[in-house]
Structure formats: structure tokens, C-alpha cells
Amino acid sequence: MVVRPLDTTMSEAITSVIIASASAVAKVFVIGAIGYVSAIRPKAAPILPASAMNAISKMNFNLLIIPLVYSALASGVTPSALGSLWIVLVSGIGVICLSYAVASLLGKLPFFRVDDRTDFDALRIAAAFPNIVALPILIFPTLCEFPVVYNAFYEGGNESTDGEKYKSCVDESNAMIFVYFFAWNLLYWIIGYPTLVAAGKKRQMKNDATLSATEPHNPPSDNTFDNEELQVKIDVEGDNQERQSNNSSAASVPKGIDENVVPDEDTKDGSEARKRFKGLITLVTNAIIQTLKSPGFVAMVLGVITACIPPLRDALFSTGGPLRFLGSALESLGRAGASVGTLVVAASLVHQANAVENSPAQGADTEVGALNVSTSNNEHSSSGTSLRESMRRRRSSLSQLSIRVMDAIKKRKPTLRMHFWFCISRLIVTPAIVCLLIIAGDCGGILNGFPSLAKLVVIVNSCLPGAQLIVLTLKSRGLSESASIVAQVYLPSYLFSVVTIAAWTSLGLIISTPNEDGSSFCNR
């Protein structure tokens, strides 16, 4: 019997890890490349036109992703494993908050500083909420195909077959991904959505102020931008509380209180503090309600309930079960969800970039139409005075100036510094800190009992590019200016992530893969 040197065994293991990571990432971006080409070819009528993106995306989530969520949790989670999933939930919350903090701090440094405040607010939310569904559920099944992966993470007996080990690896990773997605969804409604809406509204207010500055009868005041924070807060608070009351601002003065008496500063401060606290409670409550009633969460709950009822789970997902036809149908639908989602993401990036470059200035057609109507009315006017003619020419020049201002706004592009800051914070610094924290936790014994596969899930989710939902949220609120900036930043970050995802996945496998005796990375 020939004993191979330890260095040779270690180098082969590292080589296998790198090959597994590269293969998993290559698969994702081959599918993305197909989506990219389908969005531009044939040129006259693309296979994935821009007009179909919303419908396909909605179909994919409701008909493909939701069955995947249910079937993955119902078939892959055991009652004994439920106790360890809370660790993934807490880790997801921590990583998202860390991503937001990293983007915020780097954005303050002179070399990375983003000059435009509203762009900075929107982009750091995009940096905090990555695409944690479509990409991971394509990456992990490919990773689990390699023996170096499924053997390392399998916790069953030695008599299990390779097929059973592979299935266990895929099912457990999918379950962890969807639990992580629950944390993502909860924080998105608490932090992400309100901040995105506020940032987008500030951008639109600045654009409106820039446009109104061309009007001689409406010069911009000194406090135009000083009061924008207050206005945005009022708008967002109104969005969060509109379901509760539409007449809250018209509250009457209680009896016995003189309206003419000015309250002192302490009373004002106390009132403002109570309003902020009430607004925060309302925000968290709405976020929890939005999360609990979302179809994805309902599918998660039903999947966990099914997993806790072994007879029902076996009937649906065991070979020969009486309801196996139903479970098999759900699994077949779910398998297509990740691929379709990746196609939609790639095609949407193309269409968003094209829309920014080819779209006319917002309001240009309206201004020209108004000018033509005004001119026509003036031509049929009976007065025909020189004053009327002078007013018409002034209106025409102002309209043309407004069109040029809006053209400049629409054609504004992200700076190179902005691209660099986003990619560094989202794709490099955040996953580096996560890896260091996991290594420190392993070496310090803090992560004893933490599932090894969960470490890899957390590392991979920390290095993914931004979610498309950020762009869709801004567009749905009519904030096309902010949406265009985020979309233009996304495209190069997705291209750069081809390299970074493979690198961090390889490092994550090295860190998270346990030794044969079950010891962690620090004991090698």
C-alpha cells in the first residue's frame, strides 16, 4: 500500500474545490449569456422582449419558485434539522446589516465618495440586498455533484449511496437558502423599501427643482434642498400609514387646550419623539405583515409543516407514495425556476441599459404638445398684440430649455468612482469580512455546532451581485431616474461577479469543509 504525502492530498482537494466552484459559476453565467442573447436577437423581434419581462418574472415566481420553496423544505428538512436553521436566519440578518454598513462606510471615504446623496442612498440599499434566490439555487446543485462537496457535508451513515449524499446536499442547501431569503425579505420591508422610496423621491425632487429653476417667475429658494429630507420623511411615513387612516393630519385640538398657546421646546421634543417611535412601530409592523402574507412565506410554512408530518411527507416525496405524482409535479416545476429566473435577470439588465440610452426625455413630448396647442390658440386669437407675441416666444424658449434640462437629467450616467465603490463594497469587502468572521468564530469555538454547509451558504450569499427587485421597486414607484442609475451600475457588477463568485465560493469551500474527524478549518 502506497501512502501519499499529505501535501499531495491537500493540493488535490484544493484543486477539486476550485474546479467545483468554477463549474458551478460557469453554469450560471452560461444560462445568463443565453438570456442576454435572447434579449437582443433576433434584432427585429427578440426572443425575450422588454414588454414580456414583467409577465415572465411574475409567472416564474408564482408558478415555479413557490413550488420549489415548498418542495425543497418539505422533502429536505427533517424535524431534527429545524433546530439549526435559526442560525441561518440570524446569520442572514447579520450579513445584510454588515453589507449596508460596509457600503455606507466606504461611500464616506474620499477615494470612494459618491457625490450625489440620493444615488448613494439607493445604491447602498442595492449593495445590502443581493440576488440570493436565482443564483444560489443554481450554484449549489452543481457544487453538490462533486464528491469533495457531498462527502464533506453529508452527516448520515457510511452505507449511503452517492445519489443519497447528493440529494441530501441539494435539499439541505436549498432549505438554508430559503430560510436566508426569509431574513432578506423581512429586512427589505423594514429597511430597504422605505429607504429606496425616500432616495428615489429625493432624486425626483431635485430634478423638479432643477426644471423649475428655468422659470423666471419661480426662482429656487435657498431652502429648496434643506427641506427635502423632511418632505421625503413625510411622504414615506404617509406610504406606511395610509392603510390606517387618511385623515390623521386633520386631528382636532382637544378641549381645554388653547390653540394660541405655543408649546415649549420640551413638549415639542417629546411629541417628535413619540411620532418617531410610533412611525418606527408602524414600519416594523407593516414589514412583518408584508412578510407573513407573502406567497413565499406561506410556501415556507406549509413546507415546514409537511416536513414535520412524516406520513404526509413520505406520501408526497417518497418513491411509490400515494401522492408521489403531486410531489413529483411540484419538484419538476421547481427545477425550472432558477434557470428561468437567471434568464430574466440577464435579459432585464440588457433592456434596462437600452432603455436608459434610447428613452426620450421625460416630459419632452408633453412640453412640445403644450407648446403647439398654445401656439395654435394664439394664432386664432383676435388680439394679436405684440405683448401676446412676446409671451408666446418666451414660453417657447422656456419649453425648449426645459426639454434640454430633462435631456441632461435622463442622460446622466454613473461615474467610474460609483462603479468602483459598488463593486468593491458588494463583491469584495463584504464577503472578505464574512470569511474572516467565520474563521475567527471557528478558531474561537463560537461556531461549534454551526452546520458546515450553513457556513458555505452564508459565504456564497454574501458575495452575490445586487437583486433586480431594487430596480423594479423604484420603477413601480415611478422613480425612473433612480432606477436607471441602479440598473447601469448593476451591469458591470454582474460581469465582474463571474470572477468574484468563483473565488469566494472556492475559499468558502476550503473554510467550511470539515476534516474527516469533523474538526473545523482552524484545526487543519
C-alpha positions in Angstrom: 0.0 0.0 0.0 1.4 3.4 -1.1 0.9 6.2 1.4 0.5 9.5 -0.4 2.1 12.6 1.1 -0.3 15.0 3.0 0.7 17.9 0.8 -0.3 16.0 -2.3 -3.7 15.1 -0.8 -4.3 18.7 0.2 -3.4 20.1 -3.2 -5.7 17.6 -4.9 -8.5 18.6 -2.5 -7.9 22.3 -3.2 -7.8 21.6 -7.0 -11.1 19.7 -6.7 -12.7 22.6 -4.8 -11.6 25.2 -7.4 -12.9 23.0 -10.2 -16.2 22.6 -8.4 -16.6 26.3 -7.8 -15.6 27.3 -11.4 -18.1 24.7 -12.8 -21.0 26.0 -10.6 -20.4 29.6 -11.6 -19.8 28.8 -15.2 -23.2 27.1 -15.4 -24.9 30.2 -14.0 -23.3 32.5 -16.5 -23.9 30.3 -19.5 -27.6 30.5 -18.7 -27.2 34.3 -18.2 -25.4 34.6 -21.6 -28.3 32.8 -23.2 -30.7 35.3 -21.6 -28.5 38.2 -22.8 -28.5 37.0 -26.4 -32.2 36.2 -26.3 -32.9 39.9 -25.3 -31.2 41.3 -28.4 -31.6 38.6 -31.1 -33.3 38.5 -33.5 -32.9 42.2 -33.7 -36.3 42.9 -35.1 -38.2 40.7 -32.6 -36.1 39.4 -29.7 -37.0 36.1 -28.1 -37.2 37.9 -24.7 -38.6 41.3 -25.5 -38.8 44.1 -22.8 -42.6 44.0 -22.9 -42.6 40.4 -21.7 -40.2 40.8 -18.7 -42.8 41.6 -16.0 -45.2 38.8 -17.1 -42.4 36.2 -17.3 -41.0 37.3 -13.9 -44.4 37.1 -12.2 -45.0 33.7 -13.8 -41.6 32.4 -12.7 -42.1 33.4 -9.1 -45.7 32.2 -8.7 -45.6 29.1 -10.7 -42.0 27.9 -10.5 -40.2 29.4 -7.4 -43.0 28.9 -4.9 -43.3 25.1 -5.8 -39.5 25.0 -5.4 -39.7 26.6 -2.0 -42.4 24.2 -0.8 -40.9 21.0 -2.2 -37.3 21.8 -1.0 -38.4 22.4 2.6 -41.0 19.6 2.7 -38.6 17.0 1.3 -35.2 18.2 2.5 -35.9 19.3 6.1 -36.2 16.9 9.0 -37.7 17.8 12.4 -34.2 17.3 13.9 -32.6 19.7 11.4 -35.2 22.5 12.1 -33.3 23.5 15.3 -30.2 24.5 13.3 -32.0 26.7 10.7 -32.4 29.6 13.1 -28.6 30.0 12.9 -29.0 30.7 9.1 -31.8 33.2 9.8 -29.7 35.2 12.3 -26.6 35.0 10.0 -28.7 36.3 7.1 -29.8 39.3 9.2 -26.2 40.0 10.3 -24.8 39.7 6.8 -27.4 42.1 5.3 -26.7 44.7 8.0 -23.0 44.2 7.5 -23.4 44.8 3.8 -25.3 48.0 4.4 -22.7 49.2 6.9 -19.8 48.4 4.6 -21.3 50.3 1.6 -22.1 53.3 3.8 -18.6 53.5 5.4 -16.8 53.0 2.1 -19.0 55.6 0.5 -17.7 58.2 3.0 -14.1 57.6 2.2 -12.5 60.3 -0.1 -11.5 57.8 -2.7 -14.9 56.1 -2.9 -17.1 59.0 -2.0 -20.3 59.2 -4.0 -21.1 62.9 -4.5 -24.8 62.6 -5.2 -26.6 61.8 -1.9 -29.8 60.3 -3.5 -27.8 58.0 -5.7 -25.7 57.0 -2.7 -28.9 56.1 -0.7 -30.4 54.0 -3.5 -27.1 52.2 -4.3 -26.2 51.2 -0.7 -29.6 49.5 -0.4 -28.8 47.7 -3.7 -25.4 46.7 -2.1 -27.1 45.4 1.0 -29.7 43.2 -0.7 -28.1 40.7 -3.2 -29.7 38.3 -5.6 -30.0 35.4 -3.1 -32.5 33.1 -4.9 -31.9 32.7 -8.6 -28.1 32.4 -8.4 -27.6 30.2 -5.2 -30.2 27.6 -6.2 -28.3 27.2 -9.5 -24.8 27.2 -7.9 -25.4 24.7 -5.1 -26.8 21.8 -7.1 -23.7 21.9 -9.3 -21.4 22.1 -6.3 -23.1 19.1 -4.8 -22.3 17.0 -7.8 -18.7 16.8 -6.8 -17.6 14.1 -4.3 -15.4 16.6 -2.5 -18.5 18.5 -1.6 -21.3 16.0 -0.9 -18.9 13.7 1.0 -17.7 16.6 3.2 -21.2 17.8 4.1 -23.1 14.5 4.5 -23.9 13.7 8.1 -25.5 10.3 7.5 -24.1 6.8 7.7 -21.3 5.4 5.5 -23.6 3.0 3.9 -25.4 5.8 2.0 -25.0 5.9 -1.8 -23.6 8.8 -3.7 -27.0 9.6 -5.0 -28.4 9.9 -1.5 -25.5 12.1 -0.5 -26.0 14.4 -3.5 -29.8 14.7 -2.8 -29.1 15.5 0.9 -26.6 18.2 -0.1 -29.0 19.8 -2.5 -32.1 19.6 -0.3 -30.3 21.0 2.8 -28.7 23.8 0.8 -32.0 24.8 -0.7 -33.7 24.8 2.7 -31.0 27.1 4.1 -31.2 29.4 1.1 -34.9 29.9 1.6 -34.6 30.5 5.3 -31.9 33.1 4.4 -34.4 34.6 2.0 -36.9 35.0 4.8 -34.4 37.2 6.7 -33.8 39.1 3.4 -37.5 39.6 2.9 -38.1 40.8 6.4 -35.2 43.4 6.3 -36.2 44.5 2.9 -39.6 45.7 4.1 -38.2 47.2 7.3 -35.1 49.0 5.8 -34.8 48.5 2.1 -38.2 49.5 0.7 -38.7 52.8 2.8 -35.1 53.9 2.1 -35.4 53.2 -1.6 -38.6 55.1 -1.9 -37.1 58.0 0.1 -34.0 58.1 -2.1 -36.0 58.0 -5.2 -38.3 60.8 -4.1 -35.3 63.0 -3.2 -33.9 62.4 -6.7 -37.2 63.3 -8.3 -37.5 66.4 -6.1 -34.0 67.6 -7.2 -35.0 67.0 -10.8 -38.2 69.0 -10.4 -36.2 71.8 -8.6 -33.7 71.9 -11.5 -36.5 72.1 -14.0 -38.4 74.8 -12.1 -35.2 76.9 -11.9 -35.7 77.7 -15.6 -38.9 79.5 -14.8 -38.2 83.2 -14.1 -41.4 83.6 -12.0 -40.4 80.6 -9.8 -36.8 81.0 -8.7 -35.3 78.3 -6.5 -35.3 79.3 -2.8 -32.3 78.8 -0.6 -34.1 76.2 1.4 -35.2 74.1 -1.6 -32.9 71.2 -0.7 -32.7 71.9 3.0 -36.3 70.8 3.5 -36.2 67.8 1.2 -35.3 65.4 4.0 -38.4 66.5 5.9 -40.6 66.2 2.8 -39.3 62.7 2.0 -39.9 61.5 5.5 -43.4 62.8 5.4 -44.0 61.1 2.1 -42.6 57.8 3.3 -44.4 57.9 6.6 -47.6 58.6 4.6 -46.9 55.5 2.5 -46.5 53.4 5.6 -49.6 54.7 7.4 -52.1 55.2 4.5 -53.8 51.8 5.3 -54.5 53.0 8.9 -56.1 56.4 8.3 -56.5 59.0 5.6 -57.5 61.8 8.0 -54.7 61.6 10.6 -53.4 65.0 9.6 -56.7 66.7 10.3 -56.9 65.8 14.0 -58.8 68.4 16.1 -57.5 70.2 19.1 -58.6 68.6 22.4 -61.0 70.6 24.6 -59.4 72.7 27.2 -56.3 73.5 25.2 -55.8 76.9 23.8 -54.7 76.8 20.1 -52.9 80.1 20.5 -50.6 78.8 23.3 -47.2 77.9 21.8 -45.8 74.7 23.4 -42.4 74.8 25.0 -39.3 73.0 23.5 -39.6 70.1 25.8 -43.2 69.4 24.8 -42.2 69.7 21.1 -39.3 67.3 21.6 -41.5 64.8 23.4 -44.1 65.0 20.7 -41.5 64.5 18.0 -40.0 61.5 19.8 -43.4 59.9 20.2 -44.1 60.4 16.5 -40.8 58.8 15.5 -41.4 55.9 17.9 -44.9 55.4 16.5 -43.6 55.6 13.0 -41.0 53.0 13.7 -43.5 50.7 15.3 -45.8 51.1 12.3 -42.9 50.5 9.9 -41.9 47.2 11.6 -45.5 46.1 11.9 -46.1 46.7 8.2 -42.9 44.9 7.3 -43.9 41.8 9.4 -47.4 41.8 7.9 -46.0 42.1 4.3 -43.6 39.2 5.0 -46.1 37.0 6.7 -48.7 37.3 3.9 -46.3 36.9 1.0 -46.7 33.8 -1.0 -43.1 32.8 -0.5 -43.5 32.8 3.3 -46.8 30.8 3.1 -45.0 28.2 1.0 -42.2 28.0 3.6 -44.6 27.5 6.4 -46.5 24.8 4.5 -43.2 23.1 3.6 -42.1 23.0 7.3 -45.5 21.7 8.4 -45.3 18.9 5.7 -41.7 18.1 6.8 -42.9 17.7 10.4 -45.6 15.1 9.4 -43.6 12.1 8.2 -46.6 10.2 6.7 -47.6 13.2 4.6 -44.0 13.9 3.5 -43.5 10.2 2.5 -46.7 10.2 0.6 -45.6 13.2 -1.4 -41.9 12.7 -1.9 -41.0 9.0 -1.3 -40.8 6.6 -4.2 -44.1 4.7 -4.5 -46.0 7.1 -2.3 -49.8 7.5 -2.9 -49.3 11.3 -3.6 -46.0 11.0 -5.3 -47.5 12.3 -8.6 -48.3 15.6 -6.9 -44.9 15.9 -5.2 -43.1 15.0 -8.4 -45.1 17.7 -10.3 -44.1 20.3 -7.8 -40.4 19.2 -8.0 -40.5 19.3 -11.8 -41.9 22.9 -11.8 -39.3 24.0 -9.2 -36.4 22.7 -11.2 -37.1 25.2 -13.9 -37.5 28.2 -11.6 -33.8 29.0 -11.1 -32.9 28.8 -14.8 -35.9 31.0 -15.9 -35.1 33.5 -13.2 -31.5 33.8 -14.4 -32.7 34.2 -18.0 -35.0 37.0 -16.8 -32.3 38.7 -14.8 -29.8 38.7 -17.7 -32.4 39.9 -20.2 -33.6 42.7 -17.8 -30.1 44.0 -17.5 -29.9 44.4 -21.3 -33.3 46.1 -21.6 -32.7 48.5 -18.7 -29.4 49.6 -20.2 -31.0 50.1 -23.6 -33.9 52.0 -22.1 -31.6 54.5 -20.4 -29.7 55.3 -23.6 -32.7 55.3 -26.0 -35.5 56.8 -24.0 -36.6 60.3 -24.7 -36.5 63.0 -22.1 -39.4 62.6 -19.7 -41.9 65.4 -20.3 -40.4 66.4 -23.6 -43.4 65.3 -25.7 -45.8 66.9 -23.2 -43.9 70.2 -23.4 -43.9 70.2 -27.2 -47.5 69.3 -27.4 -48.5 72.0 -24.9 -46.4 74.5 -26.9 -48.1 73.5 -30.2 -51.6 73.9 -28.6 -50.6 77.2 -27.1 -49.3 78.4 -30.5 -52.4 77.3 -32.3 -54.6 79.1 -29.8 -52.6 82.3 -30.2 -52.8 82.1 -33.9 -56.6 82.1 -33.7 -56.6 84.8 -31.1 -58.2 88.1 -32.2 -55.9 90.4 -30.2 -52.6 89.7 -32.0 -50.8 92.2 -29.8 -47.0 92.4 -29.6 -47.3 91.6 -25.9 -49.1 88.3 -26.7 -46.4 87.5 -29.3 -43.6 88.3 -26.8 -45.2 86.0 -24.2 -45.5 83.2 -26.8 -41.8 83.4 -27.7 -40.8 83.4 -24.1 -43.0 80.4 -23.4 -41.4 78.7 -26.4 -37.8 79.4 -25.3 -38.6 78.2 -21.7 -40.2 75.0 -23.1 -37.1 74.3 -25.2 -34.8 75.0 -22.2 -36.9 72.6 -20.0 -36.5 69.9 -22.7 -32.8 70.4 -22.7 -32.6 70.2 -18.9 -34.6 67.0 -18.9 -32.4 65.6 -21.6 -29.4 66.2 -19.4 -31.1 64.6 -16.5 -32.1 61.5 -18.4 -28.6 61.0 -20.0 -26.8 61.3 -16.6 -24.7 58.2 -16.1 -22.9 56.7 -13.1 -19.3 57.8 -12.6 -16.4 55.4 -12.7 -15.9 56.0 -9.0 -19.5 55.0 -8.4 -19.0 51.7 -10.3 -15.8 51.1 -8.4 -17.3 51.7 -5.0 -20.3 49.5 -5.6 -18.2 46.5 -6.9 -15.6 46.8 -4.1 -18.2 47.0 -1.3 -20.6 44.4 -2.7 -18.3 41.8 -4.2 -15.0 42.1 -2.3 -15.1 43.8 1.1 -18.3 42.3 2.5 -17.5 38.7 1.7 -14.0 39.2 2.9 -15.3 40.3 6.3 -17.8 37.4 6.4 -15.0 34.9 5.7 -12.8 36.5 8.4 -15.6 36.4 10.9 -16.3 32.7 10.2 -12.7 31.8 10.5 -12.5 33.8 13.8 -15.6 32.1 15.1 -14.2 28.6 14.2 -10.9 29.3 15.9 -12.6 30.7 19.0 -15.1 27.9 19.3 -18.0 30.3 18.9 -19.3 28.4 15.9 -19.3 24.9 17.5 -22.5 23.2 16.4 -22.9 25.6 13.4 -23.7 23.4 10.4 -20.7 23.3 8.0 -23.0 23.7 4.9 -24.6 26.7 6.5 -21.2 28.4 6.6 -20.8 27.9 2.8 -24.4 29.2 2.2 -23.7 32.4 4.2 -20.4 33.0 2.4 -21.9 32.5 -1.1 -24.9 34.7 -0.3 -22.5 37.5 0.9 -20.7 37.7 -2.4 -23.6 37.9 -4.9 -24.5 41.0 -7.0 -27.5 43.1 -6.3 -31.1 42.0 -6.6 -33.3 43.0 -9.6 -36.1 43.8 -7.1 -34.4 47.0 -6.3 -34.8 48.3 -9.8 -38.3 47.0 -10.1 -39.3 48.7 -6.8 -38.0 52.1 -8.0 -39.8 51.7 -11.3 -43.0 50.7 -9.7 -43.0 53.9 -7.7 -42.4 56.0 -10.8 -38.8 56.8 -9.8 -37.3 56.0 -13.2 -34.3 58.3 -12.6 -33.0 56.4 -9.6 -33.9 53.1 -11.3 -31.8 53.9 -14.3 -28.7 54.7 -12.2 -29.0 51.4 -10.2 -29.5 49.5 -13.5 -26.5 51.0 -15.1 -24.3 50.1 -12.0 -25.6 46.6 -12.0 -24.5 45.5 -15.5 -20.7 45.8 -14.9 -21.1 44.4 -11.3 -22.7 41.2 -12.7 -19.9 40.8 -15.3 -17.3 41.3 -12.6 -19.1 38.8 -10.3 -18.2 36.0 -12.7 -14.7 36.1 -11.2 -15.5 37.0 -7.6 -18.2 34.4 -7.0 -15.9 31.6 -8.2 -13.1 32.9 -6.0 -15.2 33.3 -2.8 -17.0 30.0 -3.4 -13.6 28.3 -3.6 -12.5 30.0 -0.4 -15.8 29.2 1.3 -15.4 25.5 0.5 -11.9 25.5 1.9 -13.1 27.3 5.1 -16.4 25.4 5.6 -15.4 21.8 4.6 -14.8 19.8 7.8 -11.9 17.4 8.3 -12.5 13.6 8.3 -12.8 13.7 12.1 -15.3 16.6 11.9 -12.9 19.3 13.1 -13.1 22.8 11.6 -10.8 24.8 9.4 -8.6 26.0 12.3 -7.6 22.5 13.3 -6.0 21.5 10.0 
